[in-house]
Amino acid sequence: MTDAVKGPASYFPSIEKKYGRPIAEWKDLIRTSPLTKHMELVNWLKSEHGLGHGHANALVAHTLAEENTGQ
């Protein structure tokens, strides 16, 4: 039995397909941005990189969660 990917990571295959960049590259952009607040980062990805709200939100949520858990 295979566990389906849930939460923000479930968006990753469609993000890579739609925008043509690997998830690691998006996460690096988020980590190196001078912005730190969730919605600031979401709005930045939407305005500067053309991501849809759901995709931007998923990337930011997953990246910030990793930062907070030290991964």
N, CA and C atoms as an extended XYZ file, in Angstrom:
213
Properties=species:S:1:pos:R:3:atomname:S:1:resname:S:1:resid:I:1 pbc="F F F"
N         0.843       -1.178        0.000 N   MET     1
C         0.000        0.000        0.000 CA  MET     1
C         0.889        1.243        0.000 C   MET     1
N         0.650        2.161       -0.895 N   THR     2
C         1.450        3.374       -1.013 CA  THR     2
C         0.740        4.525       -0.337 C   THR     2
N         1.500        5.287        0.435 N   ASP     3
C         0.935        6.469        1.069 CA  ASP     3
C         0.972        7.629        0.080 C   ASP     3
N        -0.151        8.248       -0.148 N   ALA     4
C        -0.213        9.406       -1.035 CA  ALA     4
C         0.412       10.604       -0.334 C   ALA     4
N         1.084       11.426       -1.104 N   VAL     5
C         1.666       12.641       -0.551 CA  VAL     5
C         0.533       13.585       -0.199 C   VAL     5
N         0.609       14.151        0.992 N   LYS     6
C        -0.440       15.052        1.464 CA  LYS     6
C         0.151       16.406        1.812 C   LYS     6
N        -0.711       17.362        2.005 N   GLY     7
C        -0.276       18.692        2.410 CA  GLY     7
C         0.372       19.449        1.267 C   GLY     7
N         1.184       20.457        1.607 N   PRO     8
C         1.782       21.307        0.583 CA  PRO     8
C         2.583       20.547       -0.470 C   PRO     8
N         3.261       19.481       -0.063 N   ALA     9
C         4.101       18.729       -1.004 CA  ALA     9
C         3.281       18.069       -2.114 C   ALA     9
N         1.989       17.906       -1.910 N   SER    10
C         1.157       17.297       -2.949 CA  SER    10
C         1.082       18.193       -4.191 C   SER    10
N         1.394       19.466       -4.044 N   TYR    11
C         1.390       20.397       -5.175 CA  TYR    11
C         2.690       20.354       -5.990 C   TYR    11
N         3.750       19.778       -5.436 N   PHE    12
C         5.066       19.886       -6.049 CA  PHE    12
C         5.159       19.367       -7.485 C   PHE    12
N         4.601       18.200       -7.814 N   PRO    13
C         4.697       17.752       -9.211 CA  PRO    13
C         4.067       18.730      -10.199 C   PRO    13
N         2.920       19.285       -9.846 N   SER    14
C         2.272       20.220      -10.770 CA  SER    14
C         3.014       21.551      -10.832 C   SER    14
N         3.650       21.965       -9.742 N   ILE    15
C         4.441       23.197       -9.751 CA  ILE    15
C         5.625       23.040      -10.691 C   ILE    15
N         6.330       21.924      -10.578 N   GLU    16
C         7.483       21.689      -11.448 CA  GLU    16
C         7.056       21.626      -12.913 C   GLU    16
N         5.952       20.956      -13.176 N   LYS    17
C         5.476       20.823      -14.551 CA  LYS    17
C         5.035       22.170      -15.123 C   LYS    17
N         4.284       22.933      -14.348 N   LYS    18
C         3.710       24.193      -14.847 CA  LYS    18
C         4.752       25.288      -15.012 C   LYS    18
N         5.695       25.392      -14.066 N   TYR    19
C         6.620       26.519      -14.071 CA  TYR    19
C         8.032       26.154      -14.527 C   TYR    19
N         8.301       24.856      -14.725 N   GLY    20
C         9.568       24.430      -15.312 CA  GLY    20
C        10.805       24.580      -14.447 C   GLY    20
N        10.610       24.696      -13.160 N   ARG    21
C        11.746       24.790      -12.234 CA  ARG    21
C        11.594       23.721      -11.167 C   ARG    21
N        12.715       23.136      -10.737 N   PRO    22
C        12.620       22.155       -9.651 CA  PRO    22
C        12.233       22.822       -8.328 C   PRO    22
N        11.623       22.043       -7.468 N   ILE    23
C        11.178       22.554       -6.158 CA  ILE    23
C        12.355       23.112       -5.367 C   ILE    23
N        13.505       22.465       -5.447 N   ALA    24
C        14.685       22.944       -4.712 CA  ALA    24
C        15.034       24.372       -5.103 C   ALA    24
N        14.860       24.703       -6.372 N   GLU    25
C        15.152       26.057       -6.836 CA  GLU    25
C        14.159       27.066       -6.255 C   GLU    25
N        12.878       26.703       -6.224 N   TRP    26
C        11.878       27.585       -5.617 CA  TRP    26
C        12.180       27.799       -4.140 C   TRP    26
N        12.546       26.715       -3.443 N   LYS    27
C        12.845       26.830       -2.009 CA  LYS    27
C        14.056       27.714       -1.774 C   LYS    27
N        15.064       27.603       -2.645 N   ASP    28
C        16.237       28.472       -2.517 CA  ASP    28
C        15.851       29.936       -2.691 C   ASP    28
N        14.973       30.212       -3.656 N   LEU    29
C        14.502       31.591       -3.851 CA  LEU    29
C        13.811       32.117       -2.594 C   LEU    29
N        12.980       31.281       -2.005 N   ILE    30
C        12.258       31.680       -0.789 CA  ILE    30
C        13.237       31.919        0.351 C   ILE    30
N        14.189       31.005        0.528 N   ARG    31
C        15.154       31.131        1.635 CA  ARG    31
C        16.061       32.349        1.488 C   ARG    31
N        16.381       32.728        0.255 N   THR    32
C        17.295       33.851        0.050 CA  THR    32
C        16.567       35.187       -0.099 C   THR    32
N        15.260       35.158       -0.100 N   SER    33
C        14.487       36.397       -0.186 CA  SER    33
C        14.654       37.189        1.105 C   SER    33
N        14.701       38.513        1.001 N   PRO    34
C        14.763       39.325        2.229 CA  PRO    34
C        13.443       39.305        3.000 C   PRO    34
N        12.384       38.824        2.354 N   LEU    35
C        11.083       38.747        3.023 CA  LEU    35
C        11.063       37.548        3.975 C   LEU    35
N        10.295       37.668        5.049 N   THR    36
C        10.263       36.579        6.028 CA  THR    36
C         8.852       36.130        6.394 C   THR    36
N         7.865       36.978        6.164 N   LYS    37
C         6.495       36.628        6.547 CA  LYS    37
C         5.825       35.813        5.444 C   LYS    37
N         4.996       34.882        5.875 N   HIS    38
C         4.346       33.952        4.959 CA  HIS    38
C         3.655       34.663        3.792 C   HIS    38
N         2.740       35.564        4.087 N   MET    39
C         1.974       36.194        3.017 CA  MET    39
C         2.812       37.147        2.167 C   MET    39
N         3.840       37.743        2.749 N   GLU    40
C         4.749       38.563        1.947 CA  GLU    40
C         5.432       37.692        0.894 C   GLU    40
N         5.875       36.519        1.307 N   LEU    41
C         6.541       35.598        0.386 CA  LEU    41
C         5.573       35.075       -0.675 C   LEU    41
N         4.352       34.751       -0.268 N   VAL    42
C         3.342       34.279       -1.214 CA  VAL    42
C         3.074       35.355       -2.265 C   VAL    42
N         2.847       36.576       -1.814 N   ASN    43
C         2.562       37.673       -2.739 CA  ASN    43
C         3.743       37.961       -3.661 C   ASN    43
N         4.959       37.822       -3.150 N   TRP    44
C         6.169       38.021       -3.948 CA  TRP    44
C         6.271       36.954       -5.041 C   TRP    44
N         6.034       35.707       -4.697 N   LEU    45
C         6.084       34.639       -5.701 CA  LEU    45
C         5.023       34.866       -6.777 C   LEU    45
N         3.873       35.337       -6.368 N   LYS    46
C         2.789       35.595       -7.320 CA  LYS    46
C         3.137       36.764       -8.243 C   LYS    46
N         3.601       37.863       -7.680 N   SER    47
C         3.836       39.063       -8.487 CA  SER    47
C         5.135       38.998       -9.287 C   SER    47
N         6.186       38.472       -8.702 N   GLU    48
C         7.491       38.471       -9.369 CA  GLU    48
C         7.742       37.238      -10.228 C   GLU    48
N         7.097       36.137       -9.886 N   HIS    49
C         7.389       34.875      -10.581 CA  HIS    49
C         6.174       34.244      -11.240 C   HIS    49
N         5.006       34.884      -11.116 N   GLY    50
C         3.826       34.436      -11.830 CA  GLY    50
C         3.164       33.174      -11.312 C   GLY    50
N         3.448       32.788      -10.081 N   LEU    51
C         2.809       31.596       -9.528 CA  LEU    51
C         1.372       31.893       -9.136 C   LEU    51
N         0.540       30.867       -9.188 N   GLY    52
C        -0.804       30.972       -8.674 CA  GLY    52
C        -0.774       30.968       -7.155 C   GLY    52
N        -1.846       31.410       -6.546 N   HIS    53
C        -1.882       31.517       -5.083 CA  HIS    53
C        -1.647       30.168       -4.393 C   HIS    53
N        -2.340       29.130       -4.826 N   GLY    54
C        -2.194       27.822       -4.183 CA  GLY    54
C        -0.783       27.276       -4.276 C   GLY    54
N        -0.161       27.433       -5.435 N   HIS    55
C         1.207       26.947       -5.610 CA  HIS    55
C         2.189       27.746       -4.758 C   HIS    55
N         2.042       29.065       -4.770 N   ALA    56
C         2.925       29.908       -3.959 CA  ALA    56
C         2.752       29.600       -2.474 C   ALA    56
N         1.519       29.458       -2.039 N   ASN    57
C         1.234       29.162       -0.637 CA  ASN    57
C         1.841       27.822       -0.225 C   ASN    57
N         1.722       26.820       -1.075 N   ALA    58
C         2.266       25.494       -0.764 CA  ALA    58
C         3.783       25.543       -0.632 C   ALA    58
N         4.442       26.230       -1.548 N   LEU    59
C         5.900       26.342       -1.483 CA  LEU    59
C         6.358       27.061       -0.221 C   LEU    59
N         5.719       28.171        0.086 N   VAL    60
C         6.100       28.951        1.269 CA  VAL    60
C         5.822       28.154        2.541 C   VAL    60
N         4.656       27.543        2.640 N   ALA    61
C         4.307       26.775        3.843 CA  ALA    61
C         5.312       25.648        4.076 C   ALA    61
N         5.638       24.914        3.027 N   HIS    62
C         6.559       23.789        3.165 CA  HIS    62
C         7.962       24.266        3.525 C   HIS    62
N         8.418       25.326        2.863 N   THR    63
C         9.759       25.843        3.124 CA  THR    63
C         9.883       26.405        4.534 C   THR    63
N         8.914       27.179        4.963 N   LEU    64
C         8.964       27.742        6.312 CA  LEU    64
C         8.848       26.663        7.376 C   LEU    64
N         8.080       25.634        7.114 N   ALA    65
C         7.964       24.518        8.069 CA  ALA    65
C         9.313       23.809        8.218 C   ALA    65
N        10.027       23.656        7.119 N   GLU    66
C        11.360       23.035        7.181 CA  GLU    66
C        12.312       23.906        7.989 C   GLU    66
N        12.240       25.213        7.771 N   GLU    67
C        13.110       26.141        8.504 CA  GLU    67
C        12.844       26.059        9.998 C   GLU    67
N        11.573       25.920       10.369 N   ASN    68
C        11.198       25.888       11.785 CA  ASN    68
C        11.523       24.572       12.465 C   ASN    68
N        11.695       23.514       11.671 N   THR    69
C        12.046       22.224       12.259 CA  THR    69
C        13.532       21.921       12.104 C   THR    69
N        14.259       22.836       11.485 N   GLY    70
C        15.691       22.662       11.332 CA  GLY    70
C        16.092       21.674       10.253 C   GLY    70
N        15.228       21.391        9.306 N   GLN    71
C        15.580       20.446        8.245 CA  GLN    71
C        16.277       21.129        7.103 C   GLN    71
